[in-house]
Amino acid sequence: MDNKLNIEASQDVNFNVDNISLSFGKLQVLQEVTMSVQKNEIVAIIGPNGAGKTSLLNCINGFYHPQTGSIHFNGQEITTSPITERARLGIARTFQNIELFNSLTTLENLLAARHLRFSTGSLAAAVHFGWARSEEARHREYVEAIIDFLEIKHLRKKAVGTLTYGMRKRIELGRALAIEPKLLLLDEPMAGMNAEEKGDMVRFVLDIYDEKKIPIILIEHDIGVVMDIADRVIVLNFGTKIADGLPNEVQSNPDVIRAYLGE
């Protein structure tokens, strides 16, 4: 079985977050956070609970709009761009809490993500002929390659709501891949998994990166996983960036140790 992804390898990717701040009323969630991601990088974001990690991802993919600062992707400012526009540009993500259509099958969930890439008009799609039919066949082929890659072919016609937690996490990763990402945001993709499921997810993440060079921003609480797979680690604490560097540098940083362990 050929389980190679048919996503095109990412070209040079330039992504920058410049001094963004986010607050809800008097609650300051992010304070002048700056970060960048280049091609050939897996960047992990770590920090104690409530540090602002998921809020930062929400700013990157458009769920939140920061009050100050800017976000640029491949030379285009996207600070206030809607979520759909960012997805079209190639920013895809998974969620800490699984966000799938539980009544739909694995195949249908992945095909739903592909609608962002459909060019057929609604009338042609409705009557399902000519160009619409051939386009649907191409998208289905694309999705089937993702299903093979993630080793979930036996689940393709199963309703997602009937599957185990670990498999639903895997399908959520597949849905993000179906968008054809140029930048992949993974919000705790291994949370709640047993050791075997976690090992499989690590393998898939590394294969995505190794085969297609898709830059990845990863939030993960398992420090062992972070130290094993991240090229660079960013640490947040109370919405402020306190460290940014190589995994071994960050691990021995006194500010990071204090943030996790206290004085």
Secondary structure, 3 states (H helix, E strand, C coil): CCCCCCCCCCCCCEEEEEEEEEEECCEEEEEEEEEEEECCCEEEEECCCCCCHHHHHHHHHCCCCCCEEEEEECCEECCCCCHHHHHHHCEEECCCCCCCCCCCEHHHHHHHHHHHHCCCCHHHHHHCCCHHHHHHHHHHHHHHHHHHHCCCHHHCCCEHHHCCHHHHHHHHHHHHHHCCCCEEEEECCCCCCCHHHHHHHHHHHHHHHHHHCCCEEEECCCHHHHHHHCCEEEEEECCEEEEEECHHHHHCCHHHHHHHHCC
